[in-house]
Amino acid sequence: MQDPSVTIEDAPIFDPVAFRLTDKEAKLTATARDLGQRLFAGRAERYDREAIFPTENYRDMAEAGLLGICIPEDQGGAGADFRAYAITAAEIGRYCGATALTWNMHVCSTLWSGPLSDDLEMSQADREGHLERRAMHYRRIVEGGKIYAQPFSEGGAAAAGVVPFSTNAKKVDGGWVINGKKIFASLSGSADYYGVLCGEIKPNEKPSRKDTMYIAVPASAEGVEVVGDWDPLGMRGTVSRTLVFNDVFVDDDEALMPRGVYYQAATRWPHMFMTLSPTYMGLAQAAYDFTVNYLRGEWPGLPPVKRRMYPTKQIAVAQMRVMLEQTKALWFQAISEACPDPSEDQVLRAYAAQFTVMENANELAQLAIRTCGGQSMLKTLPLERLYRDSRCGSLMLPWTAEICLDRIGRQGLYKPGETDE
Ligand SMILES: Cc1cc2nc3c(=O)[nH]c(=O)nc-3n(C[C@H](O)[C@H](O)[C@H](O)COP(=O)(O)OP(=O)(O)OC[C@H]3O[C@@H](n4cnc5c(N)ncnc54)[C@H](O)[C@@H]3O)c2cc1C
């Protein structure tokens, strides 16, 4: 555990002047950094060791208004857009990966139904219904501090966006009946609502990804069950157990998007799948920060032994800095250009940014351990947790490191519709 009486004031990951942040972005990132440094860093070790949900951090984030970060200001939120959210989440990830990653699942329920949906096409009736329904979801969050999760993984090819979800929703009078199973459901047992992606069953029609529905299932609804355990390598505080839905009835108002809008979002607003990367941007920064403070003999609570005078340490820190700056620059560009209907070049850059952050976060943590040495990997220090947590990044569907490489290579070599036949 870090000694809370000794702190070094961390500089922002993205300096507001150098990166030309808006006032809102500067304020939100400062709030996140303050909470992270003052409170979350010291709690992270227990959440990780016991694999428990960061409940106290969520209370603090609710108080600071961060649960409603992407909710419009006139509805009590902070009105953050995609980039403002992403750089704020990076500051949280710097201090507690599990908090940032689970917070992402919660925020997506408001980002996707909010600023992102505003960019998509809907009939007037759908738009009116959507605005009314989302206002109800937003009130729950802003006034009631409710937490939303976002389970879409099922263990098959659906989470990669290849086939329709097998968790299904059947339209009935006044609502939907949901059946299915979701694996790796972060916040399971702690969220108040599960924002489930599921396929609408239509009589006499084959399941289609176009019929994907995004529906909030109350955790207390009859037929919702959390099963199995959660004892993974890293990101242990996400508590991503399995969720089972057995004939769960939910009201019409629980829809987070009207029919057809999730599919439209997935095809027209692809950067929506980059929202898992901010956590790992924060972990990358944390690995670098730790190394510098450790080698300077300034890590809080440790004897002030300096190790910075060896040329090998200086070279390693230089290599880490180069890798960190490359990661930051590419990622910042990609999140800055997120928009509906991006060009092919912008989408390829987003894949490259996602790949770079996910892989470099872990490579930086590896370098940090090698450079700082044996004592740095003891469980009393955060570095070994950064190493384990960062390893999980490139596994996150739908944009795993492998899938990003696959698409960058294929789309670089083949124009749409081109084959070698
Ligand atoms: C800490 C943590 C928290 C998570 N939280 C959530 C959550 O809250 N909600 C949620 O929905 N999911 C969550 N996930 C799940 C995550 O997105 C994956 O679905 C999960 O890791 C299981 O996937 P898998 O690697 O077993 O998938 P598999 O489908 O078995 O894929 C294995 C690998 O094969 C490759 N692959 C798969 N499909 C393709 C393809 N079509 N083309 C090319 N390569 C492919 C990918 O690289 C993938 O990594 C979380 C995962 C982790 C690690």
The ligand as an SDF file (V2000), in Angstrom:
LIG
                    3D

 53 58  0  0  0  0  0  0  0  0999 V2000
  -10.7060   -7.9730  -17.7250 C   0  0  0  0  0  0  0  0  0  0  0  0
  -11.7290   -8.2120  -18.7700 C   0  0  0  0  0  0  0  0  0  0  0  0
  -12.9730   -7.6280  -18.6450 C   0  0  0  0  0  0  0  0  0  0  0  0
  -13.9510   -7.8270  -19.6100 C   0  0  0  0  0  0  0  0  0  0  0  0
  -15.1780   -7.2440  -19.4600 N   0  0  0  0  0  0  0  0  0  0  0  0
  -16.1220   -7.4270  -20.3930 C   0  0  0  0  0  0  0  0  0  0  0  0
  -17.4220   -6.8370  -20.2680 C   0  0  0  0  0  0  0  0  0  0  0  0
  -17.7230   -6.1330  -19.3190 O   0  0  0  0  0  0  0  0  0  0  0  0
  -18.3260   -7.0700  -21.2220 N   0  0  0  0  0  0  0  0  0  0  0  0
  -18.0520   -7.8420  -22.2810 C   0  0  0  0  0  0  0  0  0  0  0  0
  -18.9010   -8.0100  -23.1060 O   0  0  0  0  0  0  0  0  0  0  0  0
  -16.8530   -8.4340  -22.4420 N   0  0  0  0  0  0  0  0  0  0  0  0
  -15.8810   -8.2240  -21.5250 C   0  0  0  0  0  0  0  0  0  0  0  0
  -14.6530   -8.8190  -21.6700 N   0  0  0  0  0  0  0  0  0  0  0  0
  -14.5440   -9.8790  -22.6690 C   0  0  0  0  0  0  0  0  0  0  0  0
  -13.6260   -9.7310  -23.8340 C   0  0  0  0  0  0  0  0  0  0  0  0
  -14.0010   -8.7690  -24.7320 O   0  0  0  0  0  0  0  0  0  0  0  0
  -13.5550  -11.1140  -24.5110 C   0  0  0  0  0  0  0  0  0  0  0  0
  -14.7860  -11.4360  -25.0280 O   0  0  0  0  0  0  0  0  0  0  0  0
  -13.1430  -12.1850  -23.5810 C   0  0  0  0  0  0  0  0  0  0  0  0
  -11.8110  -11.9070  -23.2490 O   0  0  0  0  0  0  0  0  0  0  0  0
  -13.3390  -13.6050  -24.1140 C   0  0  0  0  0  0  0  0  0  0  0  0
  -12.8740  -13.7020  -25.3660 O   0  0  0  0  0  0  0  0  0  0  0  0
  -11.9290  -14.8310  -25.8890 P   0  0  0  0  0  0  0  0  0  0  0  0
  -10.5770  -14.2390  -25.9850 O   0  0  0  0  0  0  0  0  0  0  0  0
  -12.0880  -16.0670  -25.1180 O   0  0  0  0  0  0  0  0  0  0  0  0
  -12.6050  -14.9560  -27.3310 O   0  0  0  0  0  0  0  0  0  0  0  0
  -12.4560  -15.8960  -28.5490 P   0  0  0  0  0  0  0  0  0  0  0  0
  -13.6470  -15.5830  -29.3820 O   0  0  0  0  0  0  0  0  0  0  0  0
  -12.1710  -17.2720  -28.1390 O   0  0  0  0  0  0  0  0  0  0  0  0
  -11.2180  -15.2980  -29.3020 O   0  0  0  0  0  0  0  0  0  0  0  0
   -9.8580  -15.6420  -29.0340 C   0  0  0  0  0  0  0  0  0  0  0  0
   -8.9820  -14.7450  -29.8500 C   0  0  0  0  0  0  0  0  0  0  0  0
   -9.1500  -15.0990  -31.2270 O   0  0  0  0  0  0  0  0  0  0  0  0
   -9.1490  -13.9450  -32.0410 C   0  0  0  0  0  0  0  0  0  0  0  0
  -10.4020  -13.8360  -32.8250 N   0  0  0  0  0  0  0  0  0  0  0  0
  -11.6620  -14.0090  -32.3960 C   0  0  0  0  0  0  0  0  0  0  0  0
  -12.5300  -13.7830  -33.4030 N   0  0  0  0  0  0  0  0  0  0  0  0
  -11.7890  -13.4410  -34.4730 C   0  0  0  0  0  0  0  0  0  0  0  0
  -12.1000  -13.0750  -35.8120 C   0  0  0  0  0  0  0  0  0  0  0  0
  -13.3530  -13.0080  -36.2520 N   0  0  0  0  0  0  0  0  0  0  0  0
  -11.0800  -12.7700  -36.6330 N   0  0  0  0  0  0  0  0  0  0  0  0
   -9.7860  -12.8480  -36.2260 C   0  0  0  0  0  0  0  0  0  0  0  0
   -9.4320  -13.1790  -34.9650 N   0  0  0  0  0  0  0  0  0  0  0  0
  -10.4170  -13.4630  -34.1030 C   0  0  0  0  0  0  0  0  0  0  0  0
   -9.0620  -12.7490  -31.1380 C   0  0  0  0  0  0  0  0  0  0  0  0
   -7.7640  -12.2070  -31.1800 O   0  0  0  0  0  0  0  0  0  0  0  0
   -9.3440  -13.2670  -29.7520 C   0  0  0  0  0  0  0  0  0  0  0  0
   -8.5480  -12.5980  -28.7870 O   0  0  0  0  0  0  0  0  0  0  0  0
  -13.6660   -8.6310  -20.7210 C   0  0  0  0  0  0  0  0  0  0  0  0
  -12.4060   -9.2320  -20.8560 C   0  0  0  0  0  0  0  0  0  0  0  0
  -11.4370   -9.0240  -19.9120 C   0  0  0  0  0  0  0  0  0  0  0  0
  -10.0920   -9.6560  -20.0990 C   0  0  0  0  0  0  0  0  0  0  0  0
  1  2  1  0
  2  3  1  0
  2 52  2  0
  3  4  2  0
  4  5  1  0
  4 50  1  0
  5  6  2  0
  6  7  1  0
  6 13  1  0
  7  8  2  0
  7  9  1  0
  9 10  1  0
 10 11  2  0
 10 12  1  0
 12 13  2  0
 13 14  1  0
 14 15  1  0
 14 50  1  0
 15 16  1  0
 16 17  1  0
 16 18  1  0
 18 19  1  0
 18 20  1  0
 20 21  1  0
 20 22  1  0
 22 23  1  0
 23 24  1  0
 24 25  2  0
 24 26  1  0
 24 27  1  0
 27 28  1  0
 28 29  2  0
 28 30  1  0
 28 31  1  0
 31 32  1  0
 32 33  1  0
 33 34  1  0
 33 48  1  0
 34 35  1  0
 35 36  1  0
 35 46  1  0
 36 37  1  0
 36 45  1  0
 37 38  2  0
 38 39  1  0
 39 40  1  0
 39 45  2  0
 40 41  1  0
 40 42  2  0
 42 43  1  0
 43 44  2  0
 44 45  1  0
 46 47  1  0
 46 48  1  0
 48 49  1  0
 50 51  2  0
 51 52  1  0
 52 53  1  0
M  END
$$$$
